Structure formats: C-alpha cells, structure tokens
C-alpha cells in the first residue's frame, strides 16, 4: 500500500512547493533536496517537446517514488504540475503506471480552481483499487469524466476536429481550458481516438476511430436462470413482466432521442461501474440471481453497505428485488450495464457532407476518411482494446 500522495507546483523563488498531500503528516520524499532532484529530472530541457507529460519512478534508500509530471505548459503557468506517490522499498512503481497518470489528470483538470485539494484524499484511497480495474471500468472512467465526455460528443458528431478548435469547444462546453494531449491520453491508448498533423493545417487534428457507449442490455444469464427454474415461479413471473416492460421503454427512449439517451445513460451507468462496492455487486449478479441475505457474506461486505448500494441500483433500474412466497428477497439484474466500442460507420457519410458543405478542410476530410478505412474491422485482424 502506498504511504501517501502529494501534489507539487514550481515557485520561482522557493522551487518545488507542496500544495496538497495526504496523509497530512506525510514527509517522506517531500524534503527540498528530494523534490528538487525529481523536478530536475522531469524538467530537463527547455521546450514543450522536451518536457511532455510523463510517468517516471525513482528509488531511494528508504522509499520509492512514482511520479507524474504534467508538462511544461502547467509548469510555466505556476499551476500544480507534479504528483508524487510515495511507496515502500518493496513496492514496484510500475504497478501504478496507468493509475497515477489518470489520478494526476483529474487533479490537473481542477487545478485552476483549487478544487483538487479536496480530491486528493479520495483519489489516494482509490488508487490501489484503480490498479485492479477491469478494462470495462477503465472505459467507463473515460465517459464518466465530463471533459472527456464532451470531447466524445463532439467527435461522435463530426468525426475529426482540430486540437485548437477542440480546446475552444471544451472551454465553451464545460468552462475549462484543457491540455488536449493530457486529456486524450487514455482515449489514444484505448484506440478510441488518434491524433496527427495534416499538411496545410495550423494545428494537430483529433480523429475518432472507435465510438464508445454505455448501454443497458438484456442479461442472458439471468434469463437462463429464470427459464431454468433457478428461482421460484412467482419470482420468475414477476421478473419477466418487469424486465420486458423496462426494456421496451428503454428502446422507445432510444428511438425518441438517441443522442440524449446514450449520453444520459453513459453518465449515470458509469458512476455505478466506478463505485467499487456497487460494481462488485453487479459482477456477482452477472453470474446469476442471488438472495439478498447471501450477498454480504459472499462479498465480505458490511450488510449496511450492501443495502445502501442495492437501494441505489434498484432506483437506477439496474437491479430488481422480488420477494418469494417465503418472504425471501431475490436480487436480479434488470439490465446489464455494458461498455461497448463500435466502428463509427455513420461518420463516413457525415464527413462527406461536411466536405461538400465546405465545413471541413479538404485535406482533413481526406485524412480522416483514410484513417476510417484503415481502422475498419475488415482491415484489422484484432480490435482488442489496449488498456
């Protein structure tokens, strides 16, 4: 378990200054000599190209540090630009190679308003679990973040956009100036977007290669359990009626307003997938229905915690709880919240329309259509996510 988390910024007179940390008494690795050494290693070079955001690790006699540097842009603005994770000598910093950059990004996105200081203790508590996140949870983390969700909404509508234009669009949408490269990092790694320079254009362009959605699916294993007599008949009958009604209404909502529905669902469902206790309950129920009284012992979770999350999951129509004739409460998935990535075929025609209406630069349109051709499933031997 890491010993602590600290956020630092550069002060021209004092050098590295700690602006937030947890626990409050953390001192290891934060002495001026150590922090100056780490800052020196991270900031070698004087250009933005030589000081890109990045992860590094250092070993000392009595501790290790996992470090994420936010880049020259943050550094020059006098904003928090470095996050230290203090580790024991027996820990491997590379375990946190994905977790720390994501935690640091959340801090940097809230740096200007100083809200990040309140986030630090919570992020630190989550970091060990974050290293155990499933690929599905990491994808859900992308759509749960309002900035990245706004980026995806723009890209799923238009396909490609200049990086500078994207910065302005996000500022208008969420009121934050962003470092596009830093925010896009997990999206690029997952193969959701790609970036590149096009001759004749003033800024780098960002292109969507896979759309990402969170959807409510009929859970086949629950249906098999219902049909296979795994629950009492009265429970099976009530569940069938409830599930059929819910999914009929869900499909109707998708047909009425696809865009509003998918983004509302993405925001709501992602929160449950990122709440580790709620997600553990969902994972258990994906194996089949359970009696409410059995869930706490199976998950080794306090009964009060289970009840709290079951109530929330029921209110959001992810589960249903049905009593049988013996007054036992059965818990079943009403829907299975699932993250999916799909090839954005609709953007081929959309890009052609934008080109014909002269709303996108000719070279940008051609470059994007070429990227879509390369990323088409028929041209890719494997579309597994790299997360």
N, C-alpha and C positions, 0 to 999 in steps of 0.2 A: 504494500500500500504506500503510495507517495506520502511524503512528510508534509508537503504544503505547496501552495500555488501563489505566485507573486506577479504583479504587473508593474512594468517599469517604463519610464519615459526619459528622454535626454534633456538635461538642463545645461545650457552653455557655460554656466558658472560652476555648477555643482557636479556635473557629469550625470551618470545614471541615478535616477531618483525613484524609489518605490512609491507608487501611487495607490496600490491596494494589495492586500495579501490575506491569506488565510492558512492556518490559524493566526490570530492576531499576534501571538508571541513568536512567530516564525522569524528566525535569524539566520539559519543555515543558508549559505550561498548568497546572502544579501549584503555582505560586507563590501565596502567600496572597492577593495582590491579585486575581489572575485567578479563583481558586477562590471567593473571597468574592463577586465580581461575578456569577459563574454561579449560585451558590446564591441570591443575592439575586433574580435574575430568576426562577428556578424557584419560589421560595417567597413570591412576592408574595401577600398575603392571609393571613388567619389561620384560615380554616376548611378543613375537609376538602374541601369542594366547590370552593374556590378553589385548592387545592393537590393536584389529582388527578395520578396518574402521567401522564407525558407525555414526548415527544421534542422536543428543540429543538436549534438549531445557532447557533453564534456564529463570527464571523470576526474575526481579529486581524491585525496587520501581518505576522507571520511564520508563522502557523499558523491552523488552524480547529479547532473542537471540535464533535463530535456528542455530545449529552448526553441521557441518560435519567434522569429523576427518579422515584423510587419512590413519592412521595406523602407527605402529612403523617403518616399512620399510622406509616410506617417512621421518619420523621424524629423524631417525638416519642419513640419507643422507644429512641433512641440507636443504632439499627442502621444498617448501610450503606444509604444511600438515594439515592445518585447514582453514575452510571457515566459517565466521560469517555472518549471515543475521540478521540485526538489525530491530526489529519490535516495534510497539507501544504497549502500555499496553493492548489495547483492541483486539489485534490480536492473533489468535491461531497458534502457531508454527507448529502444526501437519499438517496444510494445506500444508506446504512445505516439508513434509516428503519424497515425491518422487522427487520433483523438485530440492531441494538443493543438494542431492547426485549426481544427474545427472549433474548439473551445476559444482559442485566441481570436478567430474571426468574429465570433459572437461578441467578444469584448471590444474589438476594434470598431465594429459597426455601431456600437453605442458609446464610443469614446468621447465624442464632442459634447454630449450632454451629461457626461459623468455618471450615467445610469449603470455603467459597467461595474462600479464598485460594489453595488448591491448584488450583482450577479455572481461575483467571484466565489463566495462560499458554496452556493448551489452548484455551480459548474464543477467545483472541486469534488463535491460529494458524488457527482455523476461520472467523473472521469474513469473510474475503474470499471463501471458498468458499460461505459461507452466503448471500451476496448473489446467488450464481448457482444457488441451489437451485431445483429444479423444483417446481411445485405439489404433485406427488406426495410429494416429500421433506418439504415443509413440513407436509403432512398426517401423514406418518409421524412427524415430530417431536412432534406432539401426542400420539400414542398411545405413544410411547417414554418419555415423562415419567411417572413413577409417580403423581404427584399428579393430573395431568390424566386419566390412565388410570382412576384411582379415581373421579374425577368422572363420566367417561363411563359407567362400570359402574353407578353409582347412577342416572344419568339414563336409560340404556337399559333399566333395570328398572322405574323408576317414572315417567319422563317429565318430571315437574316436582318441584321441591323448593325450599323457602325458602333464601335465601342464608345465613342464620344457621344453619339446620339442616345445610346443606351443609358449612359450616366445621367443625361438630362431627363430622359423619360422616367427613370427611377427616382430622381430628385423630385419631379412633379408628382409622382405616384405616392411615395412614402416619406418625402421630406428629408431624405438623407443623401449626402454626397458619398459615393462609394468608390473604392478601388476595384475596378471591374475584374482585374486579374485575380485578386484575392478572393472575391465573392464567387467567381466562376470555377475556382479550383476543383471542388468536388464534382461539379457538373461535367467538367472536362474529363476527370478521372473515370467517371461512370459511363462516359461515351454519350452523354445527353447532348452536349454542345461541343463544337470545335471552334477554334479561332484561327485567323490568318490574315496576312496582308495581301491586298489586291492592287496591282499596278494602277496608278491614276487616282486612288482614293487617299484621302488625307489621314484616315485613322484605320486601325485594325478592325476587321469585321467579326462579328459573333454569329455563328450559324447553328441552328437546331438540327441535330441528326437523329434524335430519338425523342418522341414526346413522352412525358411521364404523367401518369394518372393514378389516383387512388379511387378504387371502385368497390361497390358492395356486390358481392357475388353470392349466389345460392351455394350453401356449403354442402357438397356432395356427401361427405362422410356423415354429417348429421342426418341427411335424408336417408342414407342407407341404414343408419341406426333406427330411424323411425319405421322404415319399411321392414326392417329385420326383427322387429319385436324387442329391441333393446330397452325400450321404455314402456310403461303401462299404456294400454289402449287409449284411455281417456286423455293422457298427456299427448300422445301421438296425434289424436284427432284435433285437439285444440291448437297444437303447434302447426299442423298443416294449414288450418284456416288462417292463423296469424301470419305465417310466412308467405302464403300466397297473396294475401291482401297487401302486405308490406311491399313485396317485390313488384306487384302490379302498379302500386302508387309510385314507386321509385322509377320505374321505366317511364311512367307518364310524366314525371318531373323532368327526366332527361329529354323527352321529346318536346316538352314545352319550352325549355330554355337550357340547352345543353351546356353552354359556357358557364352560366351562373351556377348550375347544379354541380358540375365537376369541380369547380374551384371552391365552392362551399364545402363539398364533401372532402376535398383534399385537406383543407384547413382543419375541419372537425376530426376526421378519422386519424390524421397524422398525430394529433395530440395524444390519442389513446395508444398508438403504436410506440410512442416515445416515452410514455409513462411505464416504467419497467414493471411495476406491480400489475397494472391493467393489462399489459402485453403478456405477462406470464399467464394470466387468467385466459386470455384469448388463445394463447398457444395450447393450453391444456384442453380447452373446449374444441379446438380444431381436431383433437383426437376422438371426440365424441361427447355426448351429453354426460353431465355429472350431477350427482346430488349436491345441493348447496352445502350440506354438513360435511361433505368429504373434501371440499376444495381447500380449506385452510390446512388440514393435516397433509394433504398431498403436496402442496406448495410450501409448507412450513412457513406460513404467513399468519400473522395475528388475525383472529376472527373478525375483529373490528375493521381491519384494513380490507379484508375480503368483502364484507358487507358494504363498505363505502364504495368500493370500485364496482361491485355488482349493480348498485343503485345507479351509478353514473353510466355504466354500459347499457343498462336497461333503458334509461332515459334517452340515450342516443340511438336506440333501436339496433344495437349490435347484438344484444342477447335478449332472450325472453326467459322468465321464470314461471313455471307452471306447477301447481300442486296436484298430486295424485289423490286417489280416494283415501289413502292412509295419511294425508296431510304432509307428506314429504315433498320438498320443493326440488324440482328438477330444473337444471340450468342448461339452456341450449343456445347455440349461435343462431340468431335470426338471420344474420348475414355474415359473410366472411369478408372483412376489410382487407383488400389486397392491393399492393402497389404493382403497377404494370408499366412497362415501357413499350411503345409501339412506333413503327415506322410512320413518319408524318406524310403519308402519300398525298393528302389534300394540299400540301404546300407546293407541290409541283404546279398545279393549275393556278394557285394563288400567286406564285412568283411570276408566272407568265402574264397574269392580269396586271400585276404591279409594273412589270416591264412595259406592257402595251400602253398603260396609262402614264408612263414616264414618272412613276413614283419611286423607282429604284434605279440606281446606276446600271447601265448595260453590263459592265464587267462584273459587278456584284451579283447580278442575276445569273449570269453565265457561270460564275464560280460556284454559286450555291447549288445550281442545278447539277453541276458536275459532282459536287460533294454528295448530293442526294443519290445520284447514280451509283457512286462508289459504295455508299452505305446501304443500298437496297439489299434486302435479305437474299435475293438471288445471287448477289455478288459477294456475299460474306459467308465464309464457311462456319463461323461461330459468332453468335451475338451475346455471349455470356458477358455480364457486367463485370467490370474490374473495380471492386470496391474494397 
